[in-house]
Amino acid sequence: TGASPRPLGVEGEQSLIGLGVSYCAHCDGRFYKDKTVAVIGGGNSAVSDALYLSRLCKKVYLVQINVTYSKTIAYLPYAAGCLAAYAWNDSKIKQSYELAEILCVRHKLEESFEKIKDPAVIGFSCYVWNMEYNLRLAKLVKERYPNCTVIFGGHNVPDDVSLLEKHPSCTLPARRQAPVHR
């Protein structure tokens, strides 16, 4: 298509290309069959790549805590809604995998944490309205599951490594769209 990859710009990324970091789900997805993957980004390309990889991969975690408008009305993120709709309608996925609850409502921190079960990779989509909540939730995840890779992406993630320095529970900050595999 003439598209160019958009590197995350994190330390070690270049040395991991082809060894777990990829920029083309359709080109490299077969290398991650039955593995846990995370797609960094929230736009149409990220959703498209995540949908494609969902036919091959073992687990996908998506966390995006949003603004709630009342006790009964919440905004379901576009990416989460697309992934859920796809998973619910694909017979192979329905037979082989279980779609975990999408965490997008701001419950008490402990309630959200108890819904996360043994993740290998977990991704947080961060904005000004959910960054502090996500940081606290990520800390709980990392304490219970120290081998879990915690990825922070979204508009509120700084371009430099300051997030890693201030918050050791964050394994990988991401500002641009690219799949990261473990």
BELFEN-V552302 format. One record per helix or strand of 2 or more residues. SS is the DSSP state (h for helix, s for strand). FROM is the first residue (numbers start at 1). LEN is the number of residues. Records with the same first field share a line. If there is no record, write none. Layout:
# BELFEN-V552302
SS->FROM-LEN, FROM-LEN
This chain:
# BELFEN-V552302
h->13-4, 25-8, 44-10, 78-12, 91-6, 109-6, 131-14, 162-5
s->36-5, 121-5, 149-5, 172-3, 178-4
